[in-house]
């Protein structure tokens, strides 16, 4: 397994697939000061943002939107239900239960709300390709549609796709609060390290509301 990586408390997310074509690694928990990320045995790595100080108060100035229920990326032949992902008992974030289904990090922003909504997906498994197998090759301008439970759709356009070493995961770029609705699609990528039993990189697609 790769060594633990110390990152800011805002959030931490690293995906790693283990063994053969692999299973994805779990996120490690965030603390008030840091969030450590290590490869696990079965999962994917996303840590929740640090909690606000108890005295903090903010009035919401935007309308709430409905939760996502479906992800569609026609260019990648993706048409998937969206699973809600929460935290497990050890503080790590659960991964989609199936490799052909995407998962939305429920404690974060909803797609279409201000801030970075994060959707995770497997790149592959021991039995074949995962839902985000083609994410690394997607081009800027690609349309991503997120259908919501009230029948509305949030439409995003991918602005860039980055592949980064897991030890250099750009936490701030992915999770930093924004006034605009944004979307992040995350999976594994790069070469597979058989000694470590995981992919060496993460693939991140950044998208803005169209």
WOCOR-V673608 format. One record per helix or strand. SS is the DSSP state (h for helix, s for strand). FROM is the first residue (numbers start at 1). LEN is the number of residues. If there is no record, write none. Layout:
SS;FROM;LEN / SS;FROM;LEN
This chain:
s;5;4 / s;12;4 / s;17;2 / s;23;2 / s;26;1 / s;30;1 / s;34;4 / s;44;4 / s;68;6 / h;74;3 / s;78;8 / s;87;1 / s;93;1 / s;102;4 / s;115;6 / s;124;1 / s;129;1 / h;135;3 / s;143;6 / s;153;13 / h;166;3 / h;171;5 / s;181;13 / s;198;12
